[in-house]
Amino acid sequence: MSGGEHRALTREAAAELVAEMLGLPKLIGSPKQEPWALVIRDEKLQQIGQVRTDRRAACIRLEQSPAQIAVELVHLDAAIDYLTRYRTAGWWIDRRQMSLAALLAEVGTSLPWS
């Protein structure tokens, strides 16, 4: 097994573990699609998680009220929840190159400040 194959397997295993820990629905697809899509979904959800962390820090730095911060965080949490409803592996694979903003726009939501 090459180093690249080992990293891919490790990345798939990590994405699967995170999905199980978060109680995310199992993806449906071919045996090759499912692990690939699992990694893609995990990467997109990590991107939203990073945006959430960055926005929270920015809100605090800008001294926004707790209510303003909560509104932004609730919006991001809803986007995460909405995306996890997509269970078809092919759906995730087809969108692997999309930016986070484009992906959210496609599913009918957006980042509140974009």
C-alpha positions as CSV (number, residue, x, y, z in Angstrom):
1,M,0.0,0.0,0.0
2,S,1.4,3.4,-1.0
3,G,1.5,6.4,1.3
4,G,-1.3,8.1,-0.6
5,E,-3.5,5.0,-0.3
6,H,-2.7,4.8,3.4
7,R,-3.6,8.5,3.9
8,A,-6.9,8.0,1.9
9,L,-7.9,5.1,4.0
10,T,-7.0,7.0,7.2
11,R,-9.0,10.0,6.0
12,E,-12.0,7.8,5.1
13,A,-11.8,6.1,8.5
14,A,-11.6,9.4,10.3
15,A,-14.6,10.8,8.3
16,E,-16.6,7.6,9.2
17,L,-15.8,7.9,12.8
18,V,-16.8,11.6,12.9
19,A,-20.1,10.8,11.1
20,E,-20.8,8.0,13.7
21,M,-20.0,10.3,16.6
22,L,-22.2,13.0,15.3
23,G,-25.0,10.6,14.4
24,L,-25.0,11.6,10.8
25,P,-27.0,9.5,8.3
26,K,-25.2,6.8,6.3
27,L,-24.6,7.8,2.8
28,I,-26.1,5.7,0.0
29,G,-24.2,4.8,-3.1
30,S,-21.9,2.3,-4.6
31,P,-19.1,0.7,-2.5
32,K,-16.6,3.1,-4.2
33,Q,-18.9,6.2,-3.9
34,E,-19.7,5.9,-0.2
35,P,-16.3,6.4,1.3
36,W,-15.4,9.1,-1.2
37,A,-18.6,11.0,-0.5
38,L,-18.1,10.5,3.2
39,V,-14.8,12.4,3.0
40,I,-16.3,15.1,0.8
41,R,-19.2,15.6,3.2
42,D,-16.8,15.7,6.2
43,E,-14.7,18.3,4.5
44,K,-17.7,20.5,3.7
45,L,-19.0,20.2,7.2
46,Q,-15.5,21.0,8.6
47,Q,-15.5,24.2,6.4
48,I,-18.8,25.3,7.9
49,G,-17.5,24.5,11.4
50,Q,-14.4,26.6,10.7
51,V,-16.6,29.5,9.4
52,R,-18.7,29.1,12.6
53,T,-15.6,29.3,14.8
54,D,-14.3,32.3,12.8
55,R,-17.6,34.2,12.9
56,R,-18.0,33.6,16.6
57,A,-14.6,35.1,17.2
58,A,-15.3,38.0,14.9
59,C,-18.6,38.7,16.6
60,I,-16.9,38.8,20.0
61,R,-14.0,40.9,18.7
62,L,-16.6,43.4,17.2
63,E,-18.3,43.3,20.6
64,Q,-21.7,42.3,19.2
65,S,-24.4,41.4,21.6
66,P,-24.9,37.8,22.6
67,A,-28.2,37.9,20.7
68,Q,-26.5,38.9,17.5
69,I,-23.8,36.2,17.9
70,A,-26.5,33.6,18.6
71,V,-28.4,34.5,15.4
72,E,-25.3,33.9,13.3
73,L,-24.5,30.7,15.0
74,V,-28.0,29.4,14.8
75,H,-28.0,30.2,11.1
76,L,-24.7,28.2,10.6
77,D,-26.0,25.3,12.7
78,A,-29.1,25.2,10.5
79,A,-27.0,25.0,7.4
80,I,-25.1,22.1,8.8
81,D,-28.3,20.4,9.7
82,Y,-29.7,21.0,6.3
83,L,-26.7,19.6,4.5
84,T,-26.6,16.5,6.5
85,R,-30.0,15.5,5.1
86,Y,-28.4,14.8,1.7
87,R,-27.7,11.1,1.8
88,T,-26.9,10.2,-1.8
89,A,-23.2,9.8,-2.2
90,G,-23.4,10.9,-5.8
91,W,-24.9,14.3,-4.7
92,W,-21.8,15.0,-2.6
93,I,-19.4,13.8,-5.3
94,D,-21.0,16.0,-7.9
95,R,-20.5,19.0,-5.7
96,R,-17.0,18.3,-4.4
97,Q,-15.5,21.3,-6.3
98,M,-18.2,23.8,-5.2
99,S,-17.3,26.6,-2.9
100,L,-19.1,26.5,0.4
101,A,-21.1,29.6,-0.5
102,A,-22.2,28.0,-3.8
103,L,-23.1,24.8,-2.1
104,L,-25.2,26.6,0.5
105,A,-26.9,28.7,-2.2
106,E,-27.8,25.6,-4.1
107,V,-29.6,24.0,-1.2
108,G,-31.5,27.3,-0.5
109,T,-29.5,28.8,2.3
110,S,-26.6,31.2,2.6
111,L,-24.2,32.7,5.1
112,P,-25.9,35.6,6.8
113,W,-23.1,38.1,6.0
114,S,-22.4,37.0,2.4
